[in-house]
Amino acid sequence: MCGIFAAMTRDGLPSDRCDQALKLLEHRGPDGTGTWTSRDGTWTLGHTRLSIIGLRHGSQPMTSPDGAVHVVVNGEFYGYRELREQLRSSGYRFTTDSDSEIALHLYDQRGMQTATQLRGEFAVVIADERQQAMFAIRDRFGVKPLYYAVVNGDVFFASEIKALLALGVPAKWDLEGVTGGFGRSHEKTEFDGISTVPPGCYAIARDGNVRIYPYWDWEMPTAEEMQADTRSEAEVVDDFREALRDAVKQRLVADVEVASYLSGGIDSCAVLGLAQQEMDRPIRAFTLTFDNALYDEASIAEAQAKRVGASYHPIPITGREIADSFADAVWHAETQMFNGHGVAKFLLSRAVRNAGIKVVFTGEGADEMLGGYPYFRVDAVNNDPTMTPEQRVKLLDEMLGANAATRALMMPERVSSPEMQAIERRLGWLPATLNVAASQANSIAPFFRDDLPASVREFQPLVSALDRLPVAQRVVGRDRLNQMLYVNAKTVMPNFILNYLADRMEMAHSIEGRVPFLDHHVAEAAARVPVSMKVKGIREKHVLREAAKDVLIPEVYDRQKHPFTTPPTRNPNDPMLEFYRDTFASQAAKDQPIFDMTRVSAALDQLLEVPADQRIAVEGNLQRVASVVVMQDLFDMA
């Protein structure tokens, strides 16, 4: 993985801005930097390299033989060797061993059809002087970040927002983005005028304008098409296993050691088990551990590593470390956090890099592909026509009791609001999945300042997000669980899960995360899995359990999903309380325009009085406020 930026200006980019942008992206690529500037000085590409494939050759930007096309790449292309041979047979010459070079020649051969040929996690910017345009491509699910902004006719792209700010984009709050929370639309950020290139899309920048075009979408079969599927359960399992096995195998290709993150959940355990089957040496597996038994999965992870022959490495995380690193993690994430799990991932990645690792397998995406989170299971149970009302109530009560650590976050009470009524009108039903975001929005609203504009207070982020999706083409007519998997893949997953629980916390320490579950071949196989094999009763990811059964210990195979979170504050001596007090008393807290700090401080004073099973949700609001204060300070927000 790497860091990239591009500037398409009228008057050129001052060298000090270019240098500063490269410096701010250095954590994404500490192994080298490179730039290209057009002859007239108006276009610039920048790259910081993390060398994984083609260690000695592969510096970027890369330039076509005729000198007219230039490219920078962040990410990995899988199956690149086969593509390289096909291109060679068509007459293209390769000058490096890097997988990135295929993008340069594919573009010459196929133009923007290049996007459909690429497999992996990537963000690419192509500067074509012949077309007088820049083309920016983001991978299908948004594993790799890619932002853009247009300022007075100048166009900028970058892997991270902080690089855009260095290039001259103003740092200003987008009040709808800040208050909209975790259900906001896929292109919106908390920075005014800064958007994301949406997953599965490419952008064309020309004459000071940027236009977005989709090249891929996650196609869920209709309910009618699913009913026509004649495969047996064993055939469905075999198809899914083969897709996942191949995705894992592809991600073992590297010129450096590939390790793995490991929790006690089925996702990372399955990936580790399948990867270890392909290896003749033990894979190093790294596990976060906590001193709170309800949140600690060390014993399960250790037993799983032993079962498959991997090498187990626990990484203990303390509350003091989370408090001390919270601001650093927010600086890398560039967005709000609602739990310390992002900080914990930041600390895990730091420890793994200190162990000499550059590449790790991660398990993100399985829940989003197969309905793993509690709210997905609620939607599945509520819409299972084979169940009686009594059976539904019994299963939901069982699930509520089994999720003591996170039920306040993942299974809140039903929200009744104009926004949820609007959602029901659009979809024809009320998803528990969207109720989670609505609940979070309701719980944070009392902390907003009274002088926030009425347009911001009345903004409906979930409705806005739905209105920006092709609901008629991709949602209507699908099973309700599949509807929510699609919507979630366009909102929460790229904006948050793949941000501060994946790329940004890994790349903060120059760690490349590889995500087999978000290989588009795996996603397409998952889309074809019958809903009853995604969620069977309240047993989530049934098809994955069966597909990976031979590499799982019984405890993992039988275990219900426990979302990854860090323990909430427990006592008056908890280091997070000190962090909150200091943060909320800072000048940045006074300067930020979102939250009423008197109300926030009052909530902090009452935190330890909140019932233990509800505290994680209440503290989540405090962490959102703390994130905004930190961003106000670190990014000097206007």
Secondary structure as a PSIPRED ss2 file (coil, helix, strand):
# PSIPRED VFORMAT (PSIPRED V4.0)

   1 M C   1.000  0.000  0.000
   2 C E   0.000  0.000  1.000
   3 G E   0.000  0.000  1.000
   4 I E   0.000  0.000  1.000
   5 F E   0.000  0.000  1.000
   6 A E   0.000  0.000  1.000
   7 A E   0.000  0.000  1.000
   8 M E   0.000  0.000  1.000
   9 T C   1.000  0.000  0.000
  10 R C   1.000  0.000  0.000
  11 D C   1.000  0.000  0.000
  12 G C   1.000  0.000  0.000
  13 L C   1.000  0.000  0.000
  14 P C   1.000  0.000  0.000
  15 S H   0.000  1.000  0.000
  16 D H   0.000  1.000  0.000
  17 R H   0.000  1.000  0.000
  18 C H   0.000  1.000  0.000
  19 D H   0.000  1.000  0.000
  20 Q H   0.000  1.000  0.000
  21 A H   0.000  1.000  0.000
  22 L H   0.000  1.000  0.000
  23 K H   0.000  1.000  0.000
  24 L H   0.000  1.000  0.000
  25 L C   1.000  0.000  0.000
  26 E H   0.000  1.000  0.000
  27 H H   0.000  1.000  0.000
  28 R H   0.000  1.000  0.000
  29 G C   1.000  0.000  0.000
  30 P E   0.000  0.000  1.000
  31 D C   1.000  0.000  0.000
  32 G C   1.000  0.000  0.000
  33 T E   0.000  0.000  1.000
  34 G E   0.000  0.000  1.000
  35 T E   0.000  0.000  1.000
  36 W E   0.000  0.000  1.000
  37 T E   0.000  0.000  1.000
  38 S C   1.000  0.000  0.000
  39 R C   1.000  0.000  0.000
  40 D C   1.000  0.000  0.000
  41 G C   1.000  0.000  0.000
  42 T C   1.000  0.000  0.000
  43 W E   0.000  0.000  1.000
  44 T E   0.000  0.000  1.000
  45 L E   0.000  0.000  1.000
  46 G E   0.000  0.000  1.000
  47 H E   0.000  0.000  1.000
  48 T E   0.000  0.000  1.000
  49 R E   0.000  0.000  1.000
  50 L C   1.000  0.000  0.000
  51 S C   1.000  0.000  0.000
  52 I C   1.000  0.000  0.000
  53 I C   1.000  0.000  0.000
  54 G C   1.000  0.000  0.000
  55 L C   1.000  0.000  0.000
  56 R C   1.000  0.000  0.000
  57 H C   1.000  0.000  0.000
  58 G C   1.000  0.000  0.000
  59 S C   1.000  0.000  0.000
  60 Q C   1.000  0.000  0.000
  61 P C   1.000  0.000  0.000
  62 M E   0.000  0.000  1.000
  63 T E   0.000  0.000  1.000
  64 S C   1.000  0.000  0.000
  65 P C   1.000  0.000  0.000
  66 D C   1.000  0.000  0.000
  67 G C   1.000  0.000  0.000
  68 A C   1.000  0.000  0.000
  69 V E   0.000  0.000  1.000
  70 H E   0.000  0.000  1.000
  71 V E   0.000  0.000  1.000
  72 V E   0.000  0.000  1.000
  73 V E   0.000  0.000  1.000
  74 N E   0.000  0.000  1.000
  75 G E   0.000  0.000  1.000
  76 E E   0.000  0.000  1.000
  77 F E   0.000  0.000  1.000
  78 Y C   1.000  0.000  0.000
  79 G C   1.000  0.000  0.000
  80 Y H   0.000  1.000  0.000
  81 R H   0.000  1.000  0.000
  82 E H   0.000  1.000  0.000
  83 L H   0.000  1.000  0.000
  84 R H   0.000  1.000  0.000
  85 E H   0.000  1.000  0.000
  86 Q H   0.000  1.000  0.000
  87 L H   0.000  1.000  0.000
  88 R H   0.000  1.000  0.000
  89 S H   0.000  1.000  0.000
  90 S C   1.000  0.000  0.000
  91 G C   1.000  0.000  0.000
  92 Y C   1.000  0.000  0.000
  93 R C   1.000  0.000  0.000
  94 F C   1.000  0.000  0.000
  95 T C   1.000  0.000  0.000
  96 T C   1.000  0.000  0.000
  97 D C   1.000  0.000  0.000
  98 S C   1.000  0.000  0.000
  99 D C   1.000  0.000  0.000
 100 S C   1.000  0.000  0.000
 101 E H   0.000  1.000  0.000
 102 I H   0.000  1.000  0.000
 103 A H   0.000  1.000  0.000
 104 L H   0.000  1.000  0.000
 105 H H   0.000  1.000  0.000
 106 L H   0.000  1.000  0.000
 107 Y H   0.000  1.000  0.000
 108 D H   0.000  1.000  0.000
 109 Q H   0.000  1.000  0.000
 110 R H   0.000  1.000  0.000
 111 G H   0.000  1.000  0.000
 112 M H   0.000  1.000  0.000
 113 Q H   0.000  1.000  0.000
 114 T H   0.000  1.000  0.000
 115 A H   0.000  1.000  0.000
 116 T H   0.000  1.000  0.000
 117 Q H   0.000  1.000  0.000
 118 L C   1.000  0.000  0.000
 119 R C   1.000  0.000  0.000
 120 G E   0.000  0.000  1.000
 121 E E   0.000  0.000  1.000
 122 F E   0.000  0.000  1.000
 123 A E   0.000  0.000  1.000
 124 V E   0.000  0.000  1.000
 125 V E   0.000  0.000  1.000
 126 I E   0.000  0.000  1.000
 127 A E   0.000  0.000  1.000
 128 D E   0.000  0.000  1.000
 129 E C   1.000  0.000  0.000
 130 R C   1.000  0.000  0.000
 131 Q C   1.000  0.000  0.000
 132 Q C   1.000  0.000  0.000
 133 A E   0.000  0.000  1.000
 134 M E   0.000  0.000  1.000
 135 F E   0.000  0.000  1.000
 136 A E   0.000  0.000  1.000
 137 I E   0.000  0.000  1.000
 138 R E   0.000  0.000  1.000
 139 D C   1.000  0.000  0.000
 140 R C   1.000  0.000  0.000
 141 F C   1.000  0.000  0.000
 142 G C   1.000  0.000  0.000
 143 V C   1.000  0.000  0.000
 144 K C   1.000  0.000  0.000
 145 P C   1.000  0.000  0.000
 146 L C   1.000  0.000  0.000
 147 Y E   0.000  0.000  1.000
 148 Y E   0.000  0.000  1.000
 149 A E   0.000  0.000  1.000
 150 V E   0.000  0.000  1.000
 151 V E   0.000  0.000  1.000
 152 N C   1.000  0.000  0.000
 153 G C   1.000  0.000  0.000
 154 D E   0.000  0.000  1.000
 155 V E   0.000  0.000  1.000
 156 F E   0.000  0.000  1.000
 157 F E   0.000  0.000  1.000
 158 A E   0.000  0.000  1.000
 159 S C   1.000  0.000  0.000
 160 E C   1.000  0.000  0.000
 161 I H   0.000  1.000  0.000
 162 K H   0.000  1.000  0.000
 163 A H   0.000  1.000  0.000
 164 L H   0.000  1.000  0.000
 165 L H   0.000  1.000  0.000
 166 A H   0.000  1.000  0.000
 167 L H   0.000  1.000  0.000
 168 G C   1.000  0.000  0.000
 169 V C   1.000  0.000  0.000
 170 P C   1.000  0.000  0.000
 171 A C   1.000  0.000  0.000
 172 K C   1.000  0.000  0.000
 173 W E   0.000  0.000  1.000
 174 D C   1.000  0.000  0.000
 175 L H   0.000  1.000  0.000
 176 E H   0.000  1.000  0.000
 177 G H   0.000  1.000  0.000
 178 V H   0.000  1.000  0.000
 179 T H   0.000  1.000  0.000
 180 G H   0.000  1.000  0.000
 181 G H   0.000  1.000  0.000
 182 F H   0.000  1.000  0.000
 183 G H   0.000  1.000  0.000
 184 R C   1.000  0.000  0.000
 185 S C   1.000  0.000  0.000
 186 H C   1.000  0.000  0.000
 187 E C   1.000  0.000  0.000
 188 K E   0.000  0.000  1.000
 189 T C   1.000  0.000  0.000
 190 E C   1.000  0.000  0.000
 191 F E   0.000  0.000  1.000
 192 D C   1.000  0.000  0.000
 193 G C   1.000  0.000  0.000
 194 I E   0.000  0.000  1.000
 195 S E   0.000  0.000  1.000
 196 T E   0.000  0.000  1.000
 197 V C   1.000  0.000  0.000
 198 P C   1.000  0.000  0.000
 199 P C   1.000  0.000  0.000
 200 G C   1.000  0.000  0.000
 201 C E   0.000  0.000  1.000
 202 Y E   0.000  0.000  1.000
 203 A E   0.000  0.000  1.000
 204 I E   0.000  0.000  1.000
 205 A E   0.000  0.000  1.000
 206 R E   0.000  0.000  1.000
 207 D C   1.000  0.000  0.000
 208 G C   1.000  0.000  0.000
 209 N E   0.000  0.000  1.000
 210 V E   0.000  0.000  1.000
 211 R E   0.000  0.000  1.000
 212 I E   0.000  0.000  1.000
 213 Y E   0.000  0.000  1.000
 214 P E   0.000  0.000  1.000
 215 Y C   1.000  0.000  0.000
 216 W C   1.000  0.000  0.000
 217 D C   1.000  0.000  0.000
 218 W C   1.000  0.000  0.000
 219 E C   1.000  0.000  0.000
 220 M C   1.000  0.000  0.000
 221 P C   1.000  0.000  0.000
 222 T C   1.000  0.000  0.000
 223 A H   0.000  1.000  0.000
 224 E H   0.000  1.000  0.000
 225 E H   0.000  1.000  0.000
 226 M H   0.000  1.000  0.000
 227 Q H   0.000  1.000  0.000
 228 A C   1.000  0.000  0.000
 229 D C   1.000  0.000  0.000
 230 T C   1.000  0.000  0.000
 231 R C   1.000  0.000  0.000
 232 S C   1.000  0.000  0.000
 233 E H   0.000  1.000  0.000
 234 A H   0.000  1.000  0.000
 235 E H   0.000  1.000  0.000
 236 V H   0.000  1.000  0.000
 237 V H   0.000  1.000  0.000
 238 D H   0.000  1.000  0.000
 239 D H   0.000  1.000  0.000
 240 F H   0.000  1.000  0.000
 241 R H   0.000  1.000  0.000
 242 E H   0.000  1.000  0.000
 243 A H   0.000  1.000  0.000
 244 L H   0.000  1.000  0.000
 245 R H   0.000  1.000  0.000
 246 D H   0.000  1.000  0.000
 247 A H   0.000  1.000  0.000
 248 V H   0.000  1.000  0.000
 249 K H   0.000  1.000  0.000
 250 Q H   0.000  1.000  0.000
 251 R C   1.000  0.000  0.000
 252 L C   1.000  0.000  0.000
 253 V C   1.000  0.000  0.000
 254 A C   1.000  0.000  0.000
 255 D C   1.000  0.000  0.000
 256 V C   1.000  0.000  0.000
 257 E C   1.000  0.000  0.000
 258 V E   0.000  0.000  1.000
 259 A E   0.000  0.000  1.000
 260 S E   0.000  0.000  1.000
 261 Y E   0.000  0.000  1.000
 262 L C   1.000  0.000  0.000
 263 S C   1.000  0.000  0.000
 264 G C   1.000  0.000  0.000
 265 G C   1.000  0.000  0.000
 266 I H   0.000  1.000  0.000
 267 D H   0.000  1.000  0.000
 268 S H   0.000  1.000  0.000
 269 C H   0.000  1.000  0.000
 270 A H   0.000  1.000  0.000
 271 V H   0.000  1.000  0.000
 272 L H   0.000  1.000  0.000
 273 G H   0.000  1.000  0.000
 274 L H   0.000  1.000  0.000
 275 A H   0.000  1.000  0.000
 276 Q H   0.000  1.000  0.000
 277 Q H   0.000  1.000  0.000
 278 E C   1.000  0.000  0.000
 279 M C   1.000  0.000  0.000
 280 D C   1.000  0.000  0.000
 281 R C   1.000  0.000  0.000
 282 P C   1.000  0.000  0.000
 283 I C   1.000  0.000  0.000
 284 R E   0.000  0.000  1.000
 285 A E   0.000  0.000  1.000
 286 F E   0.000  0.000  1.000
 287 T E   0.000  0.000  1.000
 288 L E   0.000  0.000  1.000
 289 T E   0.000  0.000  1.000
 290 F C   1.000  0.000  0.000
 291 D C   1.000  0.000  0.000
 292 N C   1.000  0.000  0.000
 293 A C   1.000  0.000  0.000
 294 L C   1.000  0.000  0.000
 295 Y C   1.000  0.000  0.000
 296 D C   1.000  0.000  0.000
 297 E C   1.000  0.000  0.000
 298 A H   0.000  1.000  0.000
 299 S H   0.000  1.000  0.000
 300 I H   0.000  1.000  0.000
 301 A H   0.000  1.000  0.000
 302 E H   0.000  1.000  0.000
 303 A H   0.000  1.000  0.000
 304 Q H   0.000  1.000  0.000
 305 A H   0.000  1.000  0.000
 306 K H   0.000  1.000  0.000
 307 R H   0.000  1.000  0.000
 308 V H   0.000  1.000  0.000
 309 G C   1.000  0.000  0.000
 310 A C   1.000  0.000  0.000
 311 S E   0.000  0.000  1.000
 312 Y E   0.000  0.000  1.000
 313 H E   0.000  0.000  1.000
 314 P E   0.000  0.000  1.000
 315 I E   0.000  0.000  1.000
 316 P E   0.000  0.000  1.000
 317 I C   1.000  0.000  0.000
 318 T C   1.000  0.000  0.000
 319 G H   0.000  1.000  0.000
 320 R H   0.000  1.000  0.000
 321 E H   0.000  1.000  0.000
 322 I H   0.000  1.000  0.000
 323 A H   0.000  1.000  0.000
 324 D H   0.000  1.000  0.000
 325 S H   0.000  1.000  0.000
 326 F H   0.000  1.000  0.000
 327 A H   0.000  1.000  0.000
 328 D H   0.000  1.000  0.000
 329 A H   0.000  1.000  0.000
 330 V H   0.000  1.000  0.000
 331 W H   0.000  1.000  0.000
 332 H H   0.000  1.000  0.000
 333 A H   0.000  1.000  0.000
 334 E C   1.000  0.000  0.000
 335 T C   1.000  0.000  0.000
 336 Q C   1.000  0.000  0.000
 337 M C   1.000  0.000  0.000
 338 F C   1.000  0.000  0.000
 339 N C   1.000  0.000  0.000
 340 G C   1.000  0.000  0.000
 341 H H   0.000  1.000  0.000
 342 G H   0.000  1.000  0.000
 343 V H   0.000  1.000  0.000
 344 A H   0.000  1.000  0.000
 345 K H   0.000  1.000  0.000
 346 F H   0.000  1.000  0.000
 347 L H   0.000  1.000  0.000
 348 L H   0.000  1.000  0.000
 349 S H   0.000  1.000  0.000
 350 R H   0.000  1.000  0.000
 351 A H   0.000  1.000  0.000
 352 V H   0.000  1.000  0.000
 353 R H   0.000  1.000  0.000
 354 N H   0.000  1.000  0.000
 355 A C   1.000  0.000  0.000
 356 G C   1.000  0.000  0.000
 357 I C   1.000  0.000  0.000
 358 K C   1.000  0.000  0.000
 359 V E   0.000  0.000  1.000
 360 V E   0.000  0.000  1.000
 361 F E   0.000  0.000  1.000
 362 T C   1.000  0.000  0.000
 363 G C   1.000  0.000  0.000
 364 E C   1.000  0.000  0.000
 365 G C   1.000  0.000  0.000
 366 A H   0.000  1.000  0.000
 367 D H   0.000  1.000  0.000
 368 E H   0.000  1.000  0.000
 369 M H   0.000  1.000  0.000
 370 L H   0.000  1.000  0.000
 371 G C   1.000  0.000  0.000
 372 G C   1.000  0.000  0.000
 373 Y C   1.000  0.000  0.000
 374 P H   0.000  1.000  0.000
 375 Y H   0.000  1.000  0.000
 376 F H   0.000  1.000  0.000
 377 R H   0.000  1.000  0.000
 378 V H   0.000  1.000  0.000
 379 D H   0.000  1.000  0.000
 380 A H   0.000  1.000  0.000
 381 V H   0.000  1.000  0.000
 382 N H   0.000  1.000  0.000
 383 N C   1.000  0.000  0.000
 384 D C   1.000  0.000  0.000
 385 P C   1.000  0.000  0.000
 386 T C   1.000  0.000  0.000
 387 M C   1.000  0.000  0.000
 388 T C   1.000  0.000  0.000
 389 P H   0.000  1.000  0.000
 390 E H   0.000  1.000  0.000
 391 Q H   0.000  1.000  0.000
 392 R H   0.000  1.000  0.000
 393 V H   0.000  1.000  0.000
 394 K H   0.000  1.000  0.000
 395 L H   0.000  1.000  0.000
 396 L H   0.000  1.000  0.000
 397 D H   0.000  1.000  0.000
 398 E H   0.000  1.000  0.000
 399 M H   0.000  1.000  0.000
 400 L H   0.000  1.000  0.000
 401 G H   0.000  1.000  0.000
 402 A H   0.000  1.000  0.000
 403 N C   1.000  0.000  0.000
 404 A C   1.000  0.000  0.000
 405 A C   1.000  0.000  0.000
 406 T C   1.000  0.000  0.000
 407 R H   0.000  1.000  0.000
 408 A H   0.000  1.000  0.000
 409 L H   0.000  1.000  0.000
 410 M H   0.000  1.000  0.000
 411 M C   1.000  0.000  0.000
 412 P C   1.000  0.000  0.000
 413 E C   1.000  0.000  0.000
 414 R C   1.000  0.000  0.000
 415 V C   1.000  0.000  0.000
 416 S C   1.000  0.000  0.000
 417 S C   1.000  0.000  0.000
 418 P H   0.000  1.000  0.000
 419 E H   0.000  1.000  0.000
 420 M H   0.000  1.000  0.000
 421 Q H   0.000  1.000  0.000
 422 A H   0.000  1.000  0.000
 423 I H   0.000  1.000  0.000
 424 E H   0.000  1.000  0.000
 425 R H   0.000  1.000  0.000
 426 R H   0.000  1.000  0.000
 427 L H   0.000  1.000  0.000
 428 G C   1.000  0.000  0.000
 429 W C   1.000  0.000  0.000
 430 L C   1.000  0.000  0.000
 431 P C   1.000  0.000  0.000
 432 A H   0.000  1.000  0.000
 433 T H   0.000  1.000  0.000
 434 L H   0.000  1.000  0.000
 435 N H   0.000  1.000  0.000
 436 V H   0.000  1.000  0.000
 437 A H   0.000  1.000  0.000
 438 A H   0.000  1.000  0.000
 439 S H   0.000  1.000  0.000
 440 Q H   0.000  1.000  0.000
 441 A H   0.000  1.000  0.000
 442 N H   0.000  1.000  0.000
 443 S H   0.000  1.000  0.000
 444 I H   0.000  1.000  0.000
 445 A H   0.000  1.000  0.000
 446 P H   0.000  1.000  0.000
 447 F H   0.000  1.000  0.000
 448 F E   0.000  0.000  1.000
 449 R C   1.000  0.000  0.000
 450 D C   1.000  0.000  0.000
 451 D C   1.000  0.000  0.000
 452 L C   1.000  0.000  0.000
 453 P C   1.000  0.000  0.000
 454 A H   0.000  1.000  0.000
 455 S H   0.000  1.000  0.000
 456 V H   0.000  1.000  0.000
 457 R H   0.000  1.000  0.000
 458 E C   1.000  0.000  0.000
 459 F C   1.000  0.000  0.000
 460 Q C   1.000  0.000  0.000
 461 P H   0.000  1.000  0.000
 462 L H   0.000  1.000  0.000
 463 V H   0.000  1.000  0.000
 464 S H   0.000  1.000  0.000
 465 A H   0.000  1.000  0.000
 466 L H   0.000  1.000  0.000
 467 D H   0.000  1.000  0.000
 468 R C   1.000  0.000  0.000
 469 L C   1.000  0.000  0.000
 470 P C   1.000  0.000  0.000
 471 V H   0.000  1.000  0.000
 472 A H   0.000  1.000  0.000
 473 Q H   0.000  1.000  0.000
 474 R H   0.000  1.000  0.000
 475 V C   1.000  0.000  0.000
 476 V C   1.000  0.000  0.000
 477 G C   1.000  0.000  0.000
 478 R C   1.000  0.000  0.000
 479 D C   1.000  0.000  0.000
 480 R H   0.000  1.000  0.000
 481 L H   0.000  1.000  0.000
 482 N H   0.000  1.000  0.000
 483 Q H   0.000  1.000  0.000
 484 M H   0.000  1.000  0.000
 485 L H   0.000  1.000  0.000
 486 Y H   0.000  1.000  0.000
 487 V H   0.000  1.000  0.000
 488 N H   0.000  1.000  0.000
 489 A H   0.000  1.000  0.000
 490 K H   0.000  1.000  0.000
 491 T C   1.000  0.000  0.000
 492 V H   0.000  1.000  0.000
 493 M H   0.000  1.000  0.000
 494 P H   0.000  1.000  0.000
 495 N H   0.000  1.000  0.000
 496 F H   0.000  1.000  0.000
 497 I H   0.000  1.000  0.000
 498 L H   0.000  1.000  0.000
 499 N H   0.000  1.000  0.000
 500 Y H   0.000  1.000  0.000
 501 L H   0.000  1.000  0.000
 502 A H   0.000  1.000  0.000
 503 D H   0.000  1.000  0.000
 504 R H   0.000  1.000  0.000
 505 M H   0.000  1.000  0.000
 506 E H   0.000  1.000  0.000
 507 M H   0.000  1.000  0.000
 508 A C   1.000  0.000  0.000
 509 H C   1.000  0.000  0.000
 510 S C   1.000  0.000  0.000
 511 I C   1.000  0.000  0.000
 512 E E   0.000  0.000  1.000
 513 G E   0.000  0.000  1.000
 514 R E   0.000  0.000  1.000
 515 V C   1.000  0.000  0.000
 516 P H   0.000  1.000  0.000
 517 F H   0.000  1.000  0.000
 518 L H   0.000  1.000  0.000
 519 D C   1.000  0.000  0.000
 520 H H   0.000  1.000  0.000
 521 H H   0.000  1.000  0.000
 522 V H   0.000  1.000  0.000
 523 A H   0.000  1.000  0.000
 524 E H   0.000  1.000  0.000
 525 A H   0.000  1.000  0.000
 526 A H   0.000  1.000  0.000
 527 A H   0.000  1.000  0.000
 528 R C   1.000  0.000  0.000
 529 V C   1.000  0.000  0.000
 530 P C   1.000  0.000  0.000
 531 V H   0.000  1.000  0.000
 532 S H   0.000  1.000  0.000
 533 M H   0.000  1.000  0.000
 534 K H   0.000  1.000  0.000
 535 V E   0.000  0.000  1.000
 536 K E   0.000  0.000  1.000
 537 G C   1.000  0.000  0.000
 538 I C   1.000  0.000  0.000
 539 R E   0.000  0.000  1.000
 540 E E   0.000  0.000  1.000
 541 K C   1.000  0.000  0.000
 542 H H   0.000  1.000  0.000
 543 V H   0.000  1.000  0.000
 544 L H   0.000  1.000  0.000
 545 R H   0.000  1.000  0.000
 546 E H   0.000  1.000  0.000
 547 A H   0.000  1.000  0.000
 548 A C   1.000  0.000  0.000
 549 K H   0.000  1.000  0.000
 550 D H   0.000  1.000  0.000
 551 V H   0.000  1.000  0.000
 552 L C   1.000  0.000  0.000
 553 I C   1.000  0.000  0.000
 554 P H   0.000  1.000  0.000
 555 E H   0.000  1.000  0.000
 556 V H   0.000  1.000  0.000
 557 Y H   0.000  1.000  0.000
 558 D H   0.000  1.000  0.000
 559 R C   1.000  0.000  0.000
 560 Q C   1.000  0.000  0.000
 561 K C   1.000  0.000  0.000
 562 H C   1.000  0.000  0.000
 563 P C   1.000  0.000  0.000
 564 F C   1.000  0.000  0.000
 565 T C   1.000  0.000  0.000
 566 T C   1.000  0.000  0.000
 567 P C   1.000  0.000  0.000
 568 P C   1.000  0.000  0.000
 569 T C   1.000  0.000  0.000
 570 R C   1.000  0.000  0.000
 571 N C   1.000  0.000  0.000
 572 P C   1.000  0.000  0.000
 573 N C   1.000  0.000  0.000
 574 D C   1.000  0.000  0.000
 575 P H   0.000  1.000  0.000
 576 M H   0.000  1.000  0.000
 577 L H   0.000  1.000  0.000
 578 E H   0.000  1.000  0.000
 579 F H   0.000  1.000  0.000
 580 Y H   0.000  1.000  0.000
 581 R H   0.000  1.000  0.000
 582 D H   0.000  1.000  0.000
 583 T H   0.000  1.000  0.000
 584 F H   0.000  1.000  0.000
 585 A C   1.000  0.000  0.000
 586 S C   1.000  0.000  0.000
 587 Q H   0.000  1.000  0.000
 588 A H   0.000  1.000  0.000
 589 A H   0.000  1.000  0.000
 590 K H   0.000  1.000  0.000
 591 D H   0.000  1.000  0.000
 592 Q C   1.000  0.000  0.000
 593 P C   1.000  0.000  0.000
 594 I C   1.000  0.000  0.000
 595 F E   0.000  0.000  1.000
 596 D C   1.000  0.000  0.000
 597 M H   0.000  1.000  0.000
 598 T H   0.000  1.000  0.000
 599 R H   0.000  1.000  0.000
 600 V H   0.000  1.000  0.000
 601 S H   0.000  1.000  0.000
 602 A H   0.000  1.000  0.000
 603 A H   0.000  1.000  0.000
 604 L H   0.000  1.000  0.000
 605 D H   0.000  1.000  0.000
 606 Q C   1.000  0.000  0.000
 607 L H   0.000  1.000  0.000
 608 L H   0.000  1.000  0.000
 609 E H   0.000  1.000  0.000
 610 V C   1.000  0.000  0.000
 611 P C   1.000  0.000  0.000
 612 A C   1.000  0.000  0.000
 613 D C   1.000  0.000  0.000
 614 Q C   1.000  0.000  0.000
 615 R H   0.000  1.000  0.000
 616 I H   0.000  1.000  0.000
 617 A H   0.000  1.000  0.000
 618 V H   0.000  1.000  0.000
 619 E H   0.000  1.000  0.000
 620 G H   0.000  1.000  0.000
 621 N H   0.000  1.000  0.000
 622 L H   0.000  1.000  0.000
 623 Q H   0.000  1.000  0.000
 624 R H   0.000  1.000  0.000
 625 V H   0.000  1.000  0.000
 626 A H   0.000  1.000  0.000
 627 S H   0.000  1.000  0.000
 628 V H   0.000  1.000  0.000
 629 V H   0.000  1.000  0.000
 630 V H   0.000  1.000  0.000
 631 M H   0.000  1.000  0.000
 632 Q H   0.000  1.000  0.000
 633 D H   0.000  1.000  0.000
 634 L H   0.000  1.000  0.000
 635 F C   1.000  0.000  0.000
 636 D C   1.000  0.000  0.000
 637 M C   1.000  0.000  0.000
 638 A C   1.000  0.000  0.000
